[in-house]
Amino acid sequence: MRRPGNAMFNANKLKLGIFSPNCSGGMAVTTVPERWDASWDHNLALAKIADKAGIEFLLPIARWIGYGGSTNFQGHVLETITWATALLASTQRLSVFATAHTAFTHPIVAAKQFATMDQVGHGRFGLNVVCGWNKPEYDMFGLPLPSEHAARYAFGQEWFDIVNKIWQSDAPFDWDGAFFKLKHVYGAPKPVGGTLPPVMNAGSSAEGRDFAARNADFLFTVLVDPEQGRKDVESIKGDAKARYSRDIDVFTTSYVVCRPTAKEAQEYHEHYANTYADWPAVDRLMELQGLHAKSFPPEAFKLFRNRFAAGHGVYPLVGDPDQVADELAKISNIGFAGTTITFVNYVDELPYFAAEVLPRLEAKGLRQKAAPLS
């Protein structure tokens, strides 16, 4: 059952989320002095701006080791479960996601943590499931990263099944699976109202897309070009319906450089993502993603090194407010239900986006004007 009180299921045709503010640098691999400082105070300020603007959700990255370079990109990270819990307690209508590595958190502990978060947020909690890809992080935890991509998702599926059974079972149960042998499993409280929180997953591999089709409400996939994006949306939604009789929404990811004029936006884009890119960190990020992840299609690595500096390889929204709104409308017309957005400095740049771009999206019929907070 989709929760009517969770912003992820509101009436807006194009939903928007803020991605990766819990990580130093956000998604911009740059050395400019105004790059994102992921302090708690900055995250709290950002959440309040987003909540007031009617942004649907905040989505963190679960990162344990940075990417080096002169900035150690994403080396300073607020842990996602404690981060999300505190933000849920500090906002009114935002959906706040926790990003959980299945290999690093026992499912009994995870089920309890997530249900507690859901109680704190009165049903505004969301879960982003990550089945693992970053070998240096596995090494740090003393765990082997399965070489077979399918094995990571098999583990993730069993983990997720246990979490769900805890949430939906009133009596203790035993579990005898391929990865977990558990006795007398029980968990309370349950998620709010007898409904399940929204679940998202990201992936471009066949295994990742099948996991999302089977379990998630939302699949995130990278938009490389509009025509391929349209095909991806149709394929993902069709597979979910055909294989599991499920409806799934497809989201993508993007970064924003919005200024009063296109010239100003393009000049700043060149400034932070080329002249002052942290290239060693960019190359390390691309190396690890290429070796161990399937979230990005191979062509992204060949064509978009600058995109990785500008925004972790995601889709660029660079221009004046009209141009940015037009690009967002294209994303919607392709079939995406929403996109995440990032900025070099979220707190400095989101207010301008909210003041200038959101009204244009409302005029296009893609969003409704946000009601005042109480």
HUKA-V597434 format. One record per pair of residues at least 24 apart in sequence whose ideal C-beta (glycine too) atoms are under 8 Angstrom apart, sorted by the first residue. I is the first residue (numbers start at 1). J is the second residue. Records with the same first field share a line. If there is no record, write none. Layout:
BEGIN
I = J  J
END
This chain:
BEGIN
1 = 195  196
2 = 195  198  217
3 = 123  193  195  197  198
5 = 122  123  124
6 = 95  123  124  126  197  198
7 = 56  57  93  94  95  124
8 = 56  57  95  126  198  217  218
9 = 198
10 = 56
11 = 368
12 = 56  366  367  368
13 = 332  337  365  366  367
14 = 328  329  331  332  336  337  338  339  361  366  367
15 = 56  57  251  337  338  339
16 = 55  56  338  339  340  341  367
17 = 55  56  57  58  59  251  338  339  340  341
18 = 46  50  55  57  58  59  340  341  342  346  350
19 = 59  61  253  340  341  342
20 = 59  60  61  74  312  342
21 = 46  58  60  346
22 = 60  61  77  78  79  80  83
23 = 60  61  63  74  76  77  78
24 = 66  71  72  73  74  75  76  77
25 = 71  73  74
26 = 342  343  344  346
27 = 255  311  312  314  342
28 = 255  272  273  309  310  311  312  342  343  344
29 = 67  69  71  73  277  278  281  282  285  308  309  310  312
30 = 71  272  273  276  277  278  309  310  344
31 = 70  71  276  277  278
32 = 271  272  276  344
34 = 344  345  348
35 = 71  272  344  345
36 = 343  344  345  346
38 = 76  77  78
40 = 78  83  86
42 = 346  347
43 = 78  83  87
44 = 86  87  90
45 = 347
46 = 346  347  350
47 = 87  90  91  94  96
48 = 90  91
49 = 347  350  351  354
50 = 94  350
51 = 91  92  93  94  373
52 = 370  373
53 = 350  354  358  370
54 = 93  358  367  368  369  370  371
55 = 94  354
56 = 94  95  338
57 = 94  95  96  97  126
58 = 84  87  94  95  96  97
59 = 97  99  128  200  340
60 = 84  97  98  99  128
61 = 99
62 = 99  100  101  130
63 = 137
64 = 104  134  137  140  141
65 = 134  136  137  140
66 = 281
67 = 281  284  285  288
68 = 280  281  284
69 = 278  279  280  281  282  284
70 = 278  280  281
71 = 278  281
72 = 281
73 = 278  281  285
81 = 113  117
84 = 117  125
85 = 116  117  120
88 = 117  120  121  124  125
89 = 120  121
91 = 124
92 = 373  374
93 = 124  373
94 = 124
95 = 124  125  126  198
96 = 121  124  125  126
97 = 125  126  127  128  200
98 = 125  126  127  128
99 = 128  130
100 = 127  128  129  130
101 = 130  132  137
102 = 129  130  131  132  155  156  159  160
103 = 131  132  138  141  143  152  155
104 = 141  143
107 = 159  160  162  163  166  180
108 = 162  166  182  185  187
110 = 159  163
111 = 162  163  166  167  187
112 = 187
114 = 163  191  197
115 = 167  187  188  189  190  191
116 = 189
118 = 191  192  197
119 = 189  192
122 = 192
123 = 191  192  193  195  197
125 = 191  197
126 = 197  198  199  200
127 = 197  198  199  200
128 = 199  200  201  202
129 = 156  160  199  200  201  211  215  216
130 = 201  202
131 = 155  156  201  208  211
132 = 156
133 = 289  292  293  294  295
134 = 288  292  293
135 = 288  291  292
136 = 288
145 = 292
149 = 205  207  208  294
150 = 207
152 = 207
153 = 207  208  210  211
154 = 178  179
155 = 179
156 = 211
157 = 211  214  215
160 = 215
164 = 196
167 = 191  196
200 = 251
202 = 295
203 = 294  295
204 = 294  295  296  297
205 = 294
207 = 294
208 = 294  295
209 = 236  239
210 = 239  243
212 = 236  240  248
213 = 239  240  243  244  246  248
214 = 240  243  244  246
216 = 248
217 = 248  249
218 = 248  249  250  251  337  338
219 = 248  249  250  251
220 = 250  251  252  253  340
221 = 250  251  252
222 = 252  253  295  296  297  300  313  314  315
223 = 252  253  254  314  315  331  334  336
224 = 297  299  300  303  304  315
226 = 330  334
229 = 331  334  335  336
230 = 334  335
233 = 334  335  336
234 = 335
237 = 335
249 = 337  338
250 = 335  336  337
251 = 336  337  338  339  340
252 = 314  315  331  336  339  340
253 = 312  314  315  339  340  342
254 = 311  314  315  316  317  331  339  340  341  342
255 = 310  311  312  314  315  316  317  341  342  343
256 = 317  318  324  341  342  343  349  353
257 = 310  316  317  318  319  343  344
258 = 317  318  319  320  321  324  349  352  353  356  357
259 = 319  320
260 = 320  321
261 = 320
262 = 319  320  323
264 = 320
265 = 318  319  320  323
266 = 318  319
269 = 310  316  318
272 = 310  344
273 = 306  309  310  311
274 = 306  309
277 = 306  309  310
278 = 309
279 = 309
282 = 308  309
285 = 312
286 = 313
289 = 313
311 = 342
312 = 342
314 = 340  342
315 = 339
317 = 341
321 = 356  357  360
322 = 360
324 = 353  357
325 = 357  360  361  364
328 = 357  361  366
329 = 361  364  366
332 = 366
END
